Every structure is written in structure tokens, then in C-alpha cells.
């Protein structure tokens, strides 16, 4: 959504709201504006540009090629406007501003809440929004100007982004303390598959790593519970249902109190699980997002310790 102090005219604001909601009705509920008023503005824009901005598909609307070009241009214009506003806010001592963060699930469990609490204590007037998404969706959100900062693992591409930090995280088998393998100092991946396992669904960065360890099989073991949530996989391991495969990020507290045991995988050719913090070039320096980015980089560069 556009900021309240947006420079966009009414027609452009309504157009952007419809594009985000996927329907005039959805935009009407979001903006608290009559659907008929929104429809009139869209019609005026389409007459002005002599292009259909949406493709009508039943009750939903999909951006046309012209609509996608217009939306991208509006986002670029708004990004420049927001940067100007943030610079003005910086002159007030960083008392106002906005940060949009996109993150993978594991970072959202404990590391990001700690960072947000620390930042909010120093800058209580900054508006912050967080979107939890898959690893490649995080980079897409930053690249498309829908997020300022992204926390991701093993993104498929970093085109159009600037990397502020990378850190390789150890991948291990996670289980209850009374699991038969819990006393091992290291484990081979194949040994873990003798027991029920929690298996990451496609779209999670861990799945790519585990598929490489499987070799030619390329499909979950027969005794696997497949899911797209690291929290759920850790919960299954915590209840003794299975072994989960994760980095320590997101389960720091459980490891610290012994609820879960983390045993590193000993496979020599295991691909790295690489934490990557990204932003768009030039979008964060000296602004609210830059201040938060600096705190995050110091946190993870220093070992990523969180509260116990």
C-alpha cells in the first residue's frame, strides 16, 4: 500500500489498490471508498492512456501488460518520493519513516523479533511492516520495491540486489533428547533416513540441499512427513515424531534449554545453507531502513546471538 503522504493522484492510488487487491471490491474494502468511485477512476485512466489496464477474469482482475508497466512506474516514482521523505525524517532525528522487511520463516521466529524490539526502543516513531515468504519470494519482494530489506537463504538469483551480508549456517539433524541418535556428535544424512523425518516442501531452500543429498532419488523418503513450515517441522521433532533438518536459526531457545538436540550433519559435500541479507542498491543508506540494516548486519556478523 502507498503511504498516507503519497504524491500519487486519486486515480493512481485507486489503480494501485486494485492491482494489489486483485479486485475493485477488495480495493474498496481496503480504502473504505465506494466501489463505484474506484471503477470510475480506473475507467478514466484507461481512457487517458487508451489502454486496458486490467484483464477481467470473472470477479477478479489481472494486470494487463500496460497495467504492469504503469504499476512499475508508479512504484519507482513512489520509491523516490519515499526516499525524499525519509531524508527529511532523518533531519528530525529519525523520528518518522517506514521500513518494509521481507523474511524467511526461520528468521522471523526469534532473531527478527529481537532486532525489531531493539530498533523500536531507539526509534519508536518508525513504521515497520514484515512479510514472511519463501526464500526466492523474499528477493522478488525487494526487487519489485515491495520490501526494503530481505532476509533469505540460498536465493536462486541476486540480480538487481545488493548483498550486505552472507553467512554460512551449519545444517543438522534436530530431534528430542531421548531420540536414539541424540547422543551422536555428528551424523550422516543416510543414517537419519532410517527413522521418520520431517521433510521440507518444494519452495523452501532446505529442500534444494536435501534433494542434492538424496542423489538420484529426488523424492522424499517413504517415512517422511512433508510440510512447508520450519516451525511445524521443529514441533514434530519436539514431540518425538521424527527428525527434522534445520540450521540453529529459529530454534535457538529449544537448543539452549535442551528441548531439542542439534546434531551437525557430517557429509563432506553438503551444500552450504547461506543466510543472505539483501536490499536494492542505494535504497537504504542513511535512512530508516539503513539504520535497521546496520543493526541486523552487526547482529549476524557477530554470531547471531539472541536472548536465552
N, C-alpha and C positions, 0 to 999 in steps of 0.2 A: 504493500500500500504506500501511497505517496504521503509525505509529511504534511501536517496541517498548514505549514507555511510554504506550501508548494507554489511554484511560479506558473504552474500549468493553468490554462483556462478551464472553464467548466466542462466544455466538450471533451477535452483531452483527459481530464480527471475521470469523467464518466467512462470514456473509452477504456482507460487503463483498468478501471474497476471491473468492467465487463470481461476484459481479457483475463483478469486474474480469477474471477469467479466462474467463468465459463457460461454465464447466462445473465440476462438482464434482471431476472428475478433475484439471483444471488447478489448482484451488484446493488440492487435496490435495498436488500436487507442490510448489506454492509454499510452503505452510505446513508441509510434512512431517508432515501429520496424516492419519490414515486417512480414506478417502472416506466410509466408513460413519458415522464420528463427525460429519463435516461435514453429511451428509444428515440425521442425527438432529436437529442444531441447527436446520437450515432448517425441518424439519417442525414443531419446537416453536414457532418464531417464527410460522409460518403459522397454527398453532392458536391462538396467543396473540392475533394480530391478526384472525383469521377472514378472512384474505385470502390468495390465492395470490401469492407474491412473484416467481415466475418462470413464464414460459411455456415448456413443454417442446417443443423442436423437434428431434426426433431425439436426437442425443447432446449437443446444445448447449442452453444455457439463455439466455433473453432476459428481461430485467426486465419484469414486468407494470407496469401503471400504479401499483399500490400499492407495488411494489418500487422504482420510480423515486422516489416520494415519500419512502420510507424512506431510500434511499441519499442523497438530497439533504439530508435532515435530519441524518443521521449525519455527512456531510461538514461541514455547518455547525457541528455540535457539536464535531467534531474540530478544525476551524479555530480555534474559540475556545479549546479546550484547548491546542493547539499555540502559540497566541499567548501564553497564560499561561506555558507552559514556556519560550518564547523570552525573555519578560520576566525570568523567573528566571535564565535563562542570561546575560542581559545584566548582571545583578548580579555574575556571576562573571568579567566582562571579556570577554564574547562568546567563551567557550572551547568552548561547545557550541551546538548548534542545527542547523537544516536549511533549505536553500534549494532550491526546485524551479523550474527555469528551462525555459521553452519558447521555441524559437527557430527562425527560418527557416534554411535551409541556408547561405546566404552568410555570415551572422554566425558560424556555427559553425566556419568554416574557419580563420580567423586571429584575428579580433577577440575572440571569446569565449574561446578558449584563453589569450590574453594576459591578459584580465581575470580569468579563473579562477586563473591562476598567480599574479598579483599579489595577489589576495584570499587565496588559500591560504597564501601566505608570511606574511601578517599574522594569519590566523585558521585555523591548521591543524586545529582540532577541529571545524570546521563541516562537516556532511554536505551534499553538493551532488549533485543529480541533474539531468540535462539531457535534454530530449526535443526532437528535431528534427522539425518538421512544416511543413505549408503555412501560408501567411500567415493565413488565417481559422481554421485549426485551432489556431494559437497563441493567438488571442484566446479561442477556445472553451475551451481548457485552463485559462486564467487565470480566466475567468468561472465555470467549473464547480468551482473550488477544487482543480484537479489541478495547477496551477502557481502560483507566487507572482509571477513576473516573466515578461513576454513581450517578445521582440524580433521585430518583424514589419514588413512593408511593405504599405502601402495596404490595410488591413483594411476589409472591407465594412461593418462596424459596430463601434462602440466602446461600445455600450450596456452599462452596469453596470461600466465600467472607468474608471480614472483614467490620464490620459496624463502621463508625466513628461518626455518629450522627443519632439519631431518634428524631422526634418532631411531636407530635400530633397536627394537624391543625383543627380548627373548620370548620364544614361543614354548609353551609347556603343556603338560597334561595336568588337569585340575580335577581333584577328587576329594572325597571325605577322608578324614584322618584314619578311619577304620577300613578303608579300601585295601585289598590285598597288595596293591602296588604303591601304597602311600609311603612306605619306608625306603623306597629306592631313591638313590641320589640323582640318577639320570635314567631315562627310559628311551628305548627305541620305539618309533611310531608303530611298527608292526606288532610289537608286544602289546600295545594298548588295545589293538583291534581284537584281541582275544576276549575282551569284555565289552559290554554295551557302551556305546559312545553317543554323545550329543554332537550332531553334525551341522555345520553352518550351511545355510541355504545359498543358492547362487545369488550373486549380488553383494555378498559380504567378502571383504578382502581375504579373510581367513580361508574361504573356500578355495580360492585360487592356489594358495600354498598347500593345502591338504590334498587337492587334486594332483599336484605335482608329486607329492609323496606317495600317492597311490600308484603312480606309474600308468600302466596301460588300462587299468580298471576304470578310472574316471567316473565312478559312481559310488554313492555311499555304501558302506558295509551293510550286510543284511541285518545286523543288530544295532542299527543307528536310529536315533530319533532326530529327524531333520527339522530345523527351525531357523527363522531369520532374526532371532533376538539373542544377543550375548547374555543378557540378564536371565533369560529363560534357561539357556544352557548352563549357566552357573548355578541357577536354582535347582536344576535337575541333578547336577553333581552334588550339591549341598544336601540333597535328600537321599543320596546314595544310589540314585537310579543309574548313573552312568559316569563315564569320564568325559570331561569337556576339554577342548583345546583352545587356549587363550593366552594372551600376554597378561602380566600382572595388573595392567591398567583397567580400572573399573572394579576390581576385586581386592583392592589393597587392604581394606578393613578386614575382610574374611581371612585373608592370608595372615594378617597381623595377629588376629585372635585365635587362629588355629581352626576356624570353622571349615576352611578349605586348605588343602595342601597343594602347592605348586611344584611340580617336578619337571625340570627342563628336559626337552627332547634332545637326544644325543646324536641324531642323524647328521652326518657331516655336510651333506649338500642341501640342507634345509634352507629355502629362500628366506631372506630377512623379512620380518614384519615391521615395516618402516613407517613410523609416525612422521607426518609431514604437515607443517603449518604454512598456509599459503594466503596471499592476498593479491589484488591486482596491482601492477606496477604504479607507484606514485599515489595510491589511494589512501595510504594510512599514515604517511609521515607527518608527525607533529600534531595530529588531530586526535579526537577521542578514540578512534579505532587504533591509532598508532600507540597511544598510551596503554591501551589494553594489550595490544600485541607485544609490547615490550615486557609487560608483566608475565605474559604467557611464555615467551621465549626464555626469560630468566628462570621460570619455574621448571620447564622441561630440560633446559640445558644444565640445570643444577641437579638433575636426578629425578625430578618429578615427584618429590616427596609431598605427601598430603597428610592431613590430620589423621591421627590414630584414635 
